[in-house]
């Protein structure tokens, strides 16, 4: 599983100009089952997306296609982790690393 952390690199006005395209991009990846949760940071300096079921290379390509990234209004930090314990709702993405 991946934590995709966005940090805005441009004023909020520039971010807002890309918001509709960003939301459409989110919808595509939710429909594909890759995105599990997303939202804005508080304070509003970026956002966070939880993603699963793809490789690091795939998640990096997904991030590169975000309209925010394409427009140069955010930078991504991607952290991979093993979700060994989850809520029942996320059981399908739970990972059992080899002992």
VEXMAR-770823 format. One record per atom (N, C-alpha, C): atom name; x, y, z; residue in one letter. Coordinates in nm, 4 decimals. Example, Ala and Ser with C-alpha at 12.3 -4.5 7.8 and 13.67 -1.06 7.14 Angstrom:
residues 2
+--------+----------+----------+----------+------+
! drendo !        u !        v !        w ! nuti !
+--------+----------+----------+----------+------+
!      N !   1.3190 !  -0.5690 !   0.7800 !    A !
!     CA !   1.2300 !  -0.4500 !   0.7800 !    A !
!      C !   1.3200 !  -0.3300 !   0.7800 !    A !
!      N !   1.2850 !  -0.2250 !   0.7080 !    S !
!     CA !   1.3670 !  -0.1060 !   0.7140 !    S !
!      C !   1.2900 !   0.0030 !   0.7870 !    S !
+--------+----------+----------+----------+------+
//
This chain:
residues 99
+--------+----------+----------+----------+------+
! drendo !        u !        v !        w ! nuti !
+--------+----------+----------+----------+------+
!      N !   0.0856 !  -0.1169 !   0.0000 !    X !
!     CA !   0.0000 !   0.0000 !   0.0000 !    X !
!      C !   0.0899 !   0.1228 !   0.0000 !    X !
!      N !   0.0346 !   0.2331 !  -0.0464 !    X !
!     CA !   0.1126 !   0.3558 !  -0.0590 !    X !
!      C !   0.0391 !   0.4737 !   0.0032 !    X !
!      N !   0.1168 !   0.5601 !   0.0666 !    X !
!     CA !   0.0695 !   0.6921 !   0.1064 !    X !
!      C !   0.1277 !   0.7884 !   0.0040 !    X !
!      N !   0.0384 !   0.8548 !  -0.0680 !    X !
!     CA !   0.0791 !   0.9530 !  -0.1681 !    X !
!      C !   0.0542 !   1.0911 !  -0.1065 !    X !
!      N !   0.1607 !   1.1580 !  -0.0670 !    X !
!     CA !   0.1475 !   1.2881 !  -0.0028 !    X !
!      C !   0.1771 !   1.3986 !  -0.1032 !    X !
!      N !   0.0785 !   1.4862 !  -0.1240 !    X !
!     CA !   0.0937 !   1.6001 !  -0.2147 !    X !
!      C !   0.1270 !   1.7234 !  -0.1320 !    X !
!      N !   0.2206 !   1.8017 !  -0.1793 !    X !
!     CA !   0.2498 !   1.9316 !  -0.1204 !    X !
!      C !   0.2374 !   2.0352 !  -0.2304 !    X !
!      N !   0.1541 !   2.1358 !  -0.2068 !    X !
!     CA !   0.1367 !   2.2405 !  -0.3078 !    X !
!      C !   0.2651 !   2.3195 !  -0.3237 !    X !
!      N !   0.2995 !   2.3480 !  -0.4485 !    X !
!     CA !   0.4202 !   2.4242 !  -0.4801 !    X !
!      C !   0.3853 !   2.5557 !  -0.5483 !    X !
!      N !   0.2566 !   2.5860 !  -0.5527 !    X !
!     CA !   0.2075 !   2.7083 !  -0.6168 !    X !
!      C !   0.0972 !   2.7664 !  -0.5281 !    X !
!      N !   0.0611 !   2.8927 !  -0.5494 !    X !
!     CA !  -0.0475 !   2.9524 !  -0.4714 !    X !
!      C !  -0.1786 !   2.8759 !  -0.4908 !    X !
!      N !  -0.2654 !   2.8813 !  -0.3897 !    X !
!     CA !  -0.3935 !   2.8106 !  -0.3952 !    X !
!      C !  -0.4762 !   2.8468 !  -0.5177 !    X !
!      N !  -0.4633 !   2.9691 !  -0.5661 !    X !
!     CA !  -0.5381 !   3.0093 !  -0.6852 !    X !
!      C !  -0.5008 !   2.9204 !  -0.8044 !    X !
!      N !  -0.3724 !   2.8901 !  -0.8188 !    X !
!     CA !  -0.3264 !   2.8048 !  -0.9276 !    X !
!      C !  -0.3730 !   2.6604 !  -0.9065 !    X !
!      N !  -0.3748 !   2.6156 !  -0.7818 !    X !
!     CA !  -0.4244 !   2.4821 !  -0.7490 !    X !
!      C !  -0.5722 !   2.4726 !  -0.7855 !    X !
!      N !  -0.6500 !   2.5716 !  -0.7454 !    X !
!     CA !  -0.7946 !   2.5725 !  -0.7723 !    X !
!      C !  -0.8258 !   2.5664 !  -0.9217 !    X !
!      N !  -0.7401 !   2.6242 !  -1.0041 !    X !
!     CA !  -0.7614 !   2.6199 !  -1.1494 !    X !
!      C !  -0.7571 !   2.4772 !  -1.2029 !    X !
!      N !  -0.6877 !   2.3883 !  -1.1330 !    X !
!     CA !  -0.6735 !   2.2488 !  -1.1758 !    X !
!      C !  -0.7665 !   2.1536 !  -1.1002 !    X !
!      N !  -0.8470 !   2.2068 !  -1.0074 !    X !
!     CA !  -0.9236 !   2.1214 !  -0.9163 !    X !
!      C !  -1.0221 !   2.0291 !  -0.9880 !    X !
!      N !  -1.0976 !   2.0778 !  -1.0848 !    X !
!     CA !  -1.1946 !   1.9920 !  -1.1543 !    X !
!      C !  -1.1247 !   1.8761 !  -1.2242 !    X !
!      N !  -1.0139 !   1.9040 !  -1.2889 !    X !
!     CA !  -0.9384 !   1.7986 !  -1.3572 !    X !
!      C !  -0.8800 !   1.6997 !  -1.2562 !    X !
!      N !  -0.8331 !   1.7511 !  -1.1429 !    X !
!     CA !  -0.7781 !   1.6648 !  -1.0372 !    X !
!      C !  -0.8862 !   1.5717 !  -0.9833 !    X !
!      N !  -1.0058 !   1.6235 !  -0.9595 !    X !
!     CA !  -1.1165 !   1.5418 !  -0.9078 !    X !
!      C !  -1.1554 !   1.4345 !  -1.0106 !    X !
!      N !  -1.1588 !   1.4686 !  -1.1376 !    X !
!     CA !  -1.1881 !   1.3697 !  -1.2418 !    X !
!      C !  -1.0809 !   1.2603 !  -1.2429 !    X !
!      N !  -0.9554 !   1.2990 !  -1.2253 !    X !
!     CA !  -0.8443 !   1.2036 !  -1.2178 !    X !
!      C !  -0.8613 !   1.1124 !  -1.0967 !    X !
!      N !  -0.8969 !   1.1697 !  -0.9813 !    X !
!     CA !  -0.9241 !   1.0882 !  -0.8620 !    X !
!      C !  -1.0326 !   0.9858 !  -0.8916 !    X !
!      N !  -1.1417 !   1.0306 !  -0.9541 !    X !
!     CA !  -1.2553 !   0.9423 !  -0.9830 !    X !
!      C !  -1.2148 !   0.8226 !  -1.0674 !    X !
!      N !  -1.1279 !   0.8443 !  -1.1655 !    X !
!     CA !  -1.0801 !   0.7351 !  -1.2512 !    X !
!      C !  -1.0098 !   0.6285 !  -1.1669 !    X !
!      N !  -0.9248 !   0.6726 !  -1.0747 !    X !
!     CA !  -0.8462 !   0.5773 !  -0.9962 !    X !
!      C !  -0.9267 !   0.5146 !  -0.8822 !    X !
!      N !  -1.0293 !   0.5831 !  -0.8334 !    X !
!     CA !  -1.1230 !   0.5186 !  -0.7412 !    X !
!      C !  -1.2010 !   0.4100 !  -0.8151 !    X !
!      N !  -1.2479 !   0.4396 !  -0.9341 !    X !
!     CA !  -1.3248 !   0.3422 !  -1.0130 !    X !
!      C !  -1.2405 !   0.2188 !  -1.0463 !    X !
!      N !  -1.1107 !   0.2376 !  -1.0639 !    X !
!     CA !  -1.0206 !   0.1262 !  -1.0936 !    X !
!      C !  -0.9853 !   0.0455 !  -0.9687 !    X !
!      N !  -1.0267 !   0.0937 !  -0.8507 !    X !
!     CA !  -0.9988 !   0.0236 !  -0.7266 !    X !
!      C !  -0.8615 !   0.0495 !  -0.6690 !    X !
!      N !  -0.7895 !   0.1471 !  -0.7221 !    X !
!     CA !  -0.6545 !   0.1775 !  -0.6751 !    X !
!      C !  -0.6573 !   0.2720 !  -0.5555 !    X !
!      N !  -0.7393 !   0.3751 !  -0.5602 !    X !
!     CA !  -0.7457 !   0.4713 !  -0.4509 !    X !
!      C !  -0.8463 !   0.4236 !  -0.3467 !    X !
!      N !  -0.8053 !   0.4326 !  -0.2204 !    X !
!     CA !  -0.8869 !   0.3851 !  -0.1088 !    X !
!      C !  -0.9422 !   0.4992 !  -0.0251 !    X !
!      N !  -0.8693 !   0.6090 !  -0.0177 !    X !
!     CA !  -0.9115 !   0.7268 !   0.0581 !    X !
!      C !  -0.8270 !   0.8446 !   0.0121 !    X !
!      N !  -0.8823 !   0.9647 !   0.0232 !    X !
!     CA !  -0.8065 !   1.0845 !  -0.0133 !    X !
!      C !  -0.8684 !   1.2050 !   0.0552 !    X !
!      N !  -0.7891 !   1.3114 !   0.0653 !    X !
!     CA !  -0.8409 !   1.4351 !   0.1221 !    X !
!      C !  -0.7322 !   1.5392 !   0.1386 !    X !
!      N !  -0.7771 !   1.6572 !   0.1778 !    X !
!     CA !  -0.6866 !   1.7718 !   0.1977 !    X !
!      C !  -0.6151 !   1.7618 !   0.3311 !    X !
!      N !  -0.4933 !   1.8156 !   0.3339 !    X !
!     CA !  -0.4223 !   1.8317 !   0.4605 !    X !
!      C !  -0.4826 !   1.9504 !   0.5346 !    X !
!      N !  -0.4659 !   1.9497 !   0.6652 !    X !
!     CA !  -0.5049 !   2.0632 !   0.7478 !    X !
!      C !  -0.3805 !   2.1059 !   0.8238 !    X !
!      N !  -0.3297 !   2.2270 !   0.8004 !    X !
!     CA !  -0.3827 !   2.3317 !   0.7141 !    X !
!      C !  -0.3701 !   2.2919 !   0.5668 !    X !
!      N !  -0.4405 !   2.3645 !   0.4814 !    X !
!     CA !  -0.4509 !   2.3304 !   0.3395 !    X !
!      C !  -0.3226 !   2.3648 !   0.2648 !    X !
!      N !  -0.2285 !   2.2711 !   0.2727 !    X !
!     CA !  -0.1002 !   2.2870 !   0.2036 !    X !
!      C !  -0.0738 !   2.1715 !   0.1079 !    X !
!      N !  -0.1756 !   2.0879 !   0.0881 !    X !
!     CA !  -0.1630 !   1.9733 !   0.0004 !    X !
!      C !  -0.2689 !   1.8712 !   0.0331 !    X !
!      N !  -0.2382 !   1.7450 !   0.0084 !    X !
!     CA !  -0.3344 !   1.6394 !   0.0339 !    X !
!      C !  -0.2662 !   1.5058 !   0.0528 !    X !
!      N !  -0.3498 !   1.4030 !   0.0803 !    X !
!     CA !  -0.3009 !   1.2683 !   0.1022 !    X !
!      C !  -0.3943 !   1.1715 !   0.0291 !    X !
!      N !  -0.3362 !   1.0710 !  -0.0347 !    X !
!     CA !  -0.4120 !   0.9653 !  -0.1007 !    X !
!      C !  -0.3566 !   0.8320 !  -0.0519 !    X !
!      N !  -0.4451 !   0.7393 !  -0.0157 !    X !
!     CA !  -0.4050 !   0.6023 !   0.0125 !    X !
!      C !  -0.4350 !   0.5197 !  -0.1111 !    X !
!      N !  -0.3360 !   0.4438 !  -0.1578 !    X !
!     CA !  -0.3504 !   0.3641 !  -0.2801 !    X !
!      C !  -0.3015 !   0.2229 !  -0.2548 !    X !
!      N !  -0.3615 !   0.1271 !  -0.3248 !    X !
!     CA !  -0.3195 !  -0.0112 !  -0.3091 !    X !
!      C !  -0.3440 !  -0.0920 !  -0.4347 !    X !
!      N !  -0.2853 !  -0.2116 !  -0.4365 !    X !
!     CA !  -0.3083 !  -0.3031 !  -0.5462 !    X !
!      C !  -0.2271 !  -0.2763 !  -0.6712 !    X !
!      N !  -0.1265 !  -0.1903 !  -0.6601 !    X !
!     CA !  -0.0399 !  -0.1586 !  -0.7741 !    X !
!      C !   0.1054 !  -0.1594 !  -0.7278 !    X !
!      N !   0.1956 !  -0.1636 !  -0.8231 !    X !
!     CA !   0.3390 !  -0.1600 !  -0.7917 !    X !
!      C !   0.3840 !  -0.0161 !  -0.7682 !    X !
!      N !   0.5047 !  -0.0032 !  -0.7173 !    X !
!     CA !   0.5619 !   0.1314 !  -0.6980 !    X !
!      C !   0.5714 !   0.2049 !  -0.8310 !    X !
!      N !   0.6140 !   0.1353 !  -0.9350 !    X !
!     CA !   0.6256 !   0.1982 !  -1.0664 !    X !
!      C !   0.4895 !   0.2484 !  -1.1146 !    X !
!      N !   0.3861 !   0.1679 !  -1.0923 !    X !
!     CA !   0.2517 !   0.2085 !  -1.1336 !    X !
!      C !   0.2027 !   0.3288 !  -1.0540 !    X !
!      N !   0.2248 !   0.3300 !  -0.9237 !    X !
!     CA !   0.1765 !   0.4425 !  -0.8440 !    X !
!      C !   0.2533 !   0.5693 !  -0.8790 !    X !
!      N !   0.3814 !   0.5564 !  -0.9115 !    X !
!     CA !   0.4588 !   0.6737 !  -0.9548 !    X !
!      C !   0.4057 !   0.7280 !  -1.0865 !    X !
!      N !   0.3681 !   0.6386 !  -1.1784 !    X !
!     CA !   0.3108 !   0.6825 !  -1.3064 !    X !
!      C !   0.1747 !   0.7476 !  -1.2851 !    X !
!      N !   0.0961 !   0.6929 !  -1.1943 !    X !
!     CA !  -0.0344 !   0.7524 !  -1.1623 !    X !
!      C !  -0.0149 !   0.8933 !  -1.1083 !    X !
!      N !   0.0784 !   0.9103 !  -1.0149 !    X !
!     CA !   0.1050 !   1.0421 !  -0.9571 !    X !
!      C !   0.1505 !   1.1405 !  -1.0642 !    X !
!      N !   0.2351 !   1.0945 !  -1.1558 !    X !
!     CA !   0.2851 !   1.1816 !  -1.2626 !    X !
!      C !   0.1733 !   1.2290 !  -1.3545 !    X !
!      N !   0.0646 !   1.1522 !  -1.3628 !    X !
!     CA !  -0.0481 !   1.1899 !  -1.4467 !    X !
!      C !  -0.1511 !   1.2774 !  -1.3788 !    X !
!      N !  -0.1341 !   1.3049 !  -1.2499 !    X !
!     CA !  -0.2259 !   1.3941 !  -1.1785 !    X !
!      C !  -0.2195 !   1.5320 !  -1.2433 !    X !
!      N !  -0.3342 !   1.5894 !  -1.2785 !    X !
!     CA !  -0.3328 !   1.7240 !  -1.3366 !    X !
!      C !  -0.2591 !   1.8265 !  -1.2502 !    X !
!      N !  -0.2600 !   1.8087 !  -1.1197 !    X !
!     CA !  -0.1817 !   1.8977 !  -1.0326 !    X !
!      C !  -0.0333 !   1.8862 !  -1.0655 !    X !
!      N !   0.0156 !   1.7626 !  -1.0809 !    X !
!     CA !   0.1575 !   1.7410 !  -1.1122 !    X !
!      C !   0.1898 !   1.7898 !  -1.2523 !    X !
!      N !   0.1023 !   1.7601 !  -1.3475 !    X !
!     CA !   0.1234 !   1.8027 !  -1.4863 !    X !
!      C !   0.1333 !   1.9551 !  -1.4947 !    X !
!      N !   0.0488 !   2.0244 !  -1.4179 !    X !
!     CA !   0.0488 !   2.1712 !  -1.4180 !    X !
!      C !   0.1597 !   2.2296 !  -1.3309 !    X !
!      N !   0.2296 !   2.1447 !  -1.2583 !    X !
!     CA !   0.3395 !   2.1930 !  -1.1745 !    X !
!      C !   0.2960 !   2.2646 !  -1.0488 !    X !
!      N !   0.1774 !   2.2302 !  -0.9964 !    X !
!     CA !   0.1302 !   2.2990 !  -0.8753 !    X !
!      C !   0.1455 !   2.2143 !  -0.7497 !    X !
!      N !   0.2014 !   2.0926 !  -0.7644 !    X !
!     CA !   0.2260 !   2.0104 !  -0.6459 !    X !
!      C !   0.3466 !   1.9222 !  -0.6692 !    X !
!      N !   0.4014 !   1.8730 !  -0.5589 !    X !
!     CA !   0.5071 !   1.7719 !  -0.5616 !    X !
!      C !   0.4562 !   1.6530 !  -0.4810 !    X !
!      N !   0.4942 !   1.5340 !  -0.5217 !    X !
!     CA !   0.4526 !   1.4118 !  -0.4538 !    X !
!      C !   0.5661 !   1.3519 !  -0.3720 !    X !
!      N !   0.5302 !   1.2983 !  -0.2574 !    X !
!     CA !   0.6176 !   1.2118 !  -0.1780 !    X !
!      C !   0.5400 !   1.0820 !  -0.1622 !    X !
!      N !   0.5949 !   0.9727 !  -0.2099 !    X !
!     CA !   0.5258 !   0.8438 !  -0.2073 !    X !
!      C !   0.5976 !   0.7516 !  -0.1100 !    X !
!      N !   0.5223 !   0.7004 !  -0.0130 !    X !
!     CA !   0.5758 !   0.6099 !   0.0879 !    X !
!      C !   0.5036 !   0.4767 !   0.0784 !    X !
!      N !   0.5794 !   0.3701 !   0.0618 !    X !
!     CA !   0.5205 !   0.2369 !   0.0590 !    X !
!      C !   0.5239 !   0.1784 !   0.1999 !    X !
!      N !   0.4164 !   0.1086 !   0.2372 !    X !
!     CA !   0.4149 !   0.0399 !   0.3658 !    X !
!      C !   0.3346 !  -0.0883 !   0.3535 !    X !
!      N !   0.3589 !  -0.1811 !   0.4455 !    X !
!     CA !   0.2853 !  -0.3069 !   0.4488 !    X !
!      C !   0.1690 !  -0.2918 !   0.5449 !    X !
!      N !   0.0487 !  -0.2976 !   0.4923 !    X !
!     CA !  -0.0721 !  -0.2854 !   0.5739 !    X !
!      C !  -0.1037 !  -0.4217 !   0.6334 !    X !
!      N !  -0.0390 !  -0.4550 !   0.7438 !    X !
!     CA !  -0.0554 !  -0.5869 !   0.8045 !    X !
!      C !  -0.1760 !  -0.5952 !   0.8968 !    X !
!      N !  -0.2300 !  -0.4813 !   0.9341 !    X !
!     CA !  -0.3507 !  -0.4755 !   1.0164 !    X !
!      C !  -0.4386 !  -0.3647 !   0.9597 !    X !
!      N !  -0.5653 !  -0.3951 !   0.9361 !    X !
!     CA !  -0.6585 !  -0.2985 !   0.8786 !    X !
!      C !  -0.7954 !  -0.3146 !   0.9428 !    X !
!      N !  -0.8816 !  -0.2182 !   0.9152 !    X !
!     CA !  -1.0220 !  -0.2340 !   0.9511 !    X !
!      C !  -1.0812 !  -0.3423 !   0.8603 !    X !
!      N !  -1.1975 !  -0.3930 !   0.8974 !    X !
!     CA !  -1.2647 !  -0.4942 !   0.8151 !    X !
!      C !  -1.2903 !  -0.4412 !   0.6745 !    X !
!      N !  -1.3190 !  -0.3120 !   0.6630 !    X !
!     CA !  -1.3476 !  -0.2527 !   0.5320 !    X !
!      C !  -1.2269 !  -0.2559 !   0.4382 !    X !
!      N !  -1.1075 !  -0.2613 !   0.4933 !    X !
!     CA !  -0.9859 !  -0.2633 !   0.4115 !    X !
!      C !  -0.9187 !  -0.4004 !   0.4103 !    X !
!      N !  -0.9899 !  -0.5034 !   0.4504 !    X !
!     CA !  -0.9310 !  -0.6381 !   0.4572 !    X !
!      C !  -0.8758 !  -0.6845 !   0.3231 !    X !
!      N !  -0.9331 !  -0.6408 !   0.2136 !    X !
!     CA !  -0.8867 !  -0.6863 !   0.0822 !    X !
!      C !  -0.7480 !  -0.6331 !   0.0469 !    X !
!      N !  -0.7005 !  -0.5293 !   0.1149 !    X !
!     CA !  -0.5689 !  -0.4751 !   0.0866 !    X !
!      C !  -0.4686 !  -0.5083 !   0.1963 !    X !
!      N !  -0.5110 !  -0.5886 !   0.2938 !    X !
!     CA !  -0.4210 !  -0.6294 !   0.4019 !    X !
!      C !  -0.3098 !  -0.7160 !   0.3444 !    X !
!      N !  -0.1884 !  -0.6981 !   0.3959 !    X !
!     CA !  -0.0727 !  -0.7712 !   0.3449 !    X !
!      C !  -0.0161 !  -0.8605 !   0.4537 !    X !
!      N !   0.0293 !  -0.9760 !   0.4146 !    X !
!     CA !   0.0899 !  -1.0711 !   0.5073 !    X !
!      C !   0.2329 !  -1.0997 !   0.4626 !    X !
!      N !   0.3266 !  -1.0195 !   0.5143 !    X !
!     CA !   0.4662 !  -1.0388 !   0.4717 !    X !
!      C !   0.5192 !  -1.1747 !   0.5157 !    X !
!      N !   0.6135 !  -1.2260 !   0.4393 !    X !
!     CA !   0.6766 !  -1.3537 !   0.4750 !    X !
!      C !   0.7475 !  -1.3398 !   0.6087 !    X !
!      N !   0.7412 !  -1.4412 !   0.6871 !    X !
!     CA !   0.8023 !  -1.4391 !   0.8214 !    X !
!      C !   0.9536 !  -1.4427 !   0.8146 !    X !
+--------+----------+----------+----------+------+
//
